[in-house]
Amino acid sequence: MQIIPVIDLLNGVVVHAKRGERQQYQPIQSKLCDSHAPLAIVSALLDNMPFTQLYIADLNAIQKLEAQYTTNYSAIAAIAKKYPQITLWVDAGISNNTELQYWQKLKVRLVIASENFKTIAQYHSLNLAETPHILSLDFFPQGYAGPLELLANCQHWPQDVIVMSLENVGANAGVNTALLMEIKARAQQHSLIAAGGIRNIDDLKALKALGIQQALMATALHQQQITAAQLAKL
């Protein structure tokens, strides 16, 4: 089981993501450190666990909060520069090739999220052939967000696919096992990555039993509900 820690960036600071209610996100309060600065949080996570990959959600870019394109690019670039040994997975709300080219300069693994597309044609219009990327199938409390063809047909998927259950993110209520099993039944040789709701080592063991080998995690790490020793044994 491989754990990929998550940080959510909003206006240059790390916030606590909860249930996909982005307007309510507040600066994170972590037991690992007393800061919400991105570099301090990454350092604290590394001290807790020697991870090699890090998922970053740029909430300014995802939500298109300003009329002018506003992002946390500089903060993410600073993380990439200080920790070159870490592979960054970046969700920046990419929905067109202009945005894609903006982020390709960082040479990270880009997360292409279903919520940013209205049609399968729009999704396929991205020039992703030479870009390492991951698909995120996004499920909000009200349901799946994205083209139905993208959800239904795994022929549209890259090798790695995140099953993002935003209703479970930060809620400390367990993973959406039914959703994971539904997507797993549809997948062929794809690698699925669970996201949302992991509380403890038992949740990770349950995911492993389902054949899920990777998981995104934030709250359980920051609240020290899962220890580095437990992860090492898993």
Steps between C-alpha positions, in 0.01 A plus 500: 500500500641835394386817675505832315461795741277786387525874549229743388622851420281808515645852480847368574422302816408139573133456589295215643283353225169363624212340305576702187351814659777720363352833609528383862863384499715647779879502558607156615561422866747216500645303788816460294590869513351834605522661155277502194781615266546253211873437546458451878216252446697301242801491732282376789344231282847386390617485861201280576530270199762474223250526213612535140183650348282794602157602371436875486160656426518863390160623613540845347560346158233232546229745601602775254456743790615814322411651163872493426653149512635469855691199630737376769765431235783671691430302818492174307818592311670567834406153623628344176829689532562414866395136471611380155491139622121518535267445206224760517147421388330832429129565451469854365154478352636461147222520241675622184838501327590852610482392863675173415797682347520730803550202733712282272798725575516356854560146372265342754235228461186690418167385640227540239172520691167398350320792669667742258341358185148523362552266204727211408613703197626777728692240704661352189590846367785519754843429351600241759700260284838611637379598848515265800151520647240337719124507457285593799139381490330753728199421715339781701219454757253558216668242278753459220631816332617466141411343164304179547695333219821555695355323802337217309777401259846421631640524146518875568717452809878518541673230704457671838156608617403672825155422639437832676212479748483864609209433737738284704803732484591637844179358649667226704212268413667220308552431132229458239554128444194458279622769260849350485360156421274644230793672327728199550247277323515739203878530491717261302876519558474843660653588835240655729590751770255548786433854624276605785411383848797296621495509882742236623711198418191278480365709212829452317493125562146489362611685186790261455260207531294652218809509279557875534874562530517882523312756707497877543494615860510823700286524815605165649866598463461849645296369794748214551226238472743289299864470600810450289559168680155374401558601140836325495338174613226532241 
